[in-house]
Amino acid sequence: MGISVQIDSKIDLNKKKIDKLLTQNATRHVNRVAVYFQNEIKRGMQKTPKTGEIYTRGKKKHIASSEGNPPAIDTGRLISSILVSPATGLGAVPTAKVKTNVEYSYRLDKGELNRPFMSERSTAYQKARLFSQKIMKNIFR
């Protein structure tokens, strides 16, 4: 006479639930970081020191930011064009995008004008990276 013990696992049943929960949490995390990044970009442009050249257009004067700082707001076109395409949770890796379609944004950020506002060289990007690391632990909750 022997002893027989059967151990059943519910891992397979719970695996789908866990995968779904992790994907939802990761998607939420990515979207929070994207919105934070968007807000930091805009905050940087609003608070940039206006210590650059003065431009006159008709009766209006614009004081630009100095090199190395985010661009100063002039018409509002650039700042209002910065949008978030949120992650949806579909696909293997949740991905959100922060983007602008304004044609002169590249010249300002990465080009000869050296006014980083959303590239990896920008303060907004560095702050968003730190924010992401700070809230990462919430993915597993």
VENMOWO-V715424 format. One record per pair of residues at least 4 apart in sequence whose C-alpha atoms are under 7 Angstrom apart, sorted by sequence separation. I is the first residue (numbers start at 0). GAP is how many residues later the second one is. D is the distance in whole Angstrom. If there is no record, write none. Layout:
i:gap:d
I:GAP:D
I:GAP:D
This chain:
i:gap:d
9:4:6
10:4:6
13:4:6
14:4:6
15:4:6
16:4:6
17:4:6
18:4:6
19:4:6
20:4:6
21:4:6
22:4:6
23:4:6
24:4:6
25:4:6
26:4:6
27:4:6
28:4:6
29:4:6
30:4:6
31:4:6
32:4:6
33:4:6
34:4:6
35:4:6
36:4:6
37:4:6
38:4:6
39:4:6
40:4:6
41:4:6
42:4:6
43:4:6
55:4:6
56:4:6
64:4:6
75:4:6
76:4:6
77:4:7
89:4:7
103:4:6
104:4:6
105:4:5
106:4:4
109:4:6
117:4:6
121:4:7
122:4:6
123:4:6
124:4:6
125:4:6
126:4:6
127:4:6
128:4:6
129:4:6
130:4:6
131:4:6
55:5:4
64:5:7
88:5:5
105:5:6
106:5:6
107:5:5
108:5:6
115:5:6
116:5:5
119:5:6
54:6:6
55:6:6
64:6:5
87:6:7
106:6:6
107:6:6
108:6:5
109:6:7
115:6:5
117:6:6
118:6:7
53:7:7
54:7:5
63:7:7
64:7:5
86:7:5
107:7:5
108:7:4
116:7:7
117:7:6
53:8:6
54:8:6
63:8:5
86:8:5
107:8:7
108:8:6
53:9:4
86:9:4
108:9:7
52:10:6
53:10:6
85:10:5
108:10:7
51:11:6
52:11:5
84:11:6
85:11:7
51:12:5
61:12:6
84:12:5
49:13:6
50:13:7
51:13:5
83:13:6
84:13:6
49:14:5
50:14:5
51:14:4
83:14:5
49:15:4
50:15:5
82:15:6
83:15:6
48:16:6
49:16:7
81:16:7
82:16:6
47:17:6
81:17:6
82:17:6
81:18:5
80:19:5
80:20:7
47:21:6
80:21:7
47:22:6
49:22:7
47:24:6
77:24:6
44:25:5
43:26:6
44:26:6
45:26:7
44:27:5
45:27:7
44:28:6
41:37:6
37:44:7
70:44:6
69:45:5
66:46:7
67:46:6
68:46:5
69:46:5
66:47:6
67:47:5
68:47:6
69:47:5
66:48:6
67:48:6
34:49:7
33:50:7
30:55:6
30:56:6
29:57:7
26:60:6
37:60:7
26:61:7
26:62:5
33:62:6
33:63:7
29:64:7
33:64:6
23:65:6
29:65:7
30:65:6
22:66:6
29:66:6
26:67:5
25:68:7
40:76:6
40:77:6
43:80:7
40:83:5
39:84:5
36:87:6
36:88:7
36:91:5
35:92:6
32:95:6
32:98:7
32:99:6
28:110:7
25:113:6
24:114:5
21:117:7
21:118:7
